[in-house]
Amino acid sequence: STSLVLTDDKFPANTDIIVDGVEVSIHTSCSKPIFIGQTLSFPGGFLNLTAFNTDAGLDERACDGNIPPPDPICIICGDDSSISGDSKPKLTSLTFDLSGLSFTSIDVDGGPSIASI
């Protein structure tokens, strides 16, 4: 399957992903939960969050295979973070599965760059 990989030294409060002109925002400052399996919906389908990295060296392997559905067991950040004593690690990359999305263009606004599609 095809993946969208976003990278940044420090993600902003919100990252806007634009698919075929439709903008969807994901909160990326870690003041709200982000979790493996989280989806962003677009008219052409959805993006599914499958991997991440933080400045503390944590990645999706810290989830121990506890990936939803139905419950967000591996919460990357937020008050209920299940992978770190620090509830606000800094994200350095997010990877989304594109297999559920039909698109002709993808762009990002708000800070991170597209490392690969």
Salt bridges, closest charged atoms under 4 A:
ASP59 OD2 - ARG61 NH2 2.53
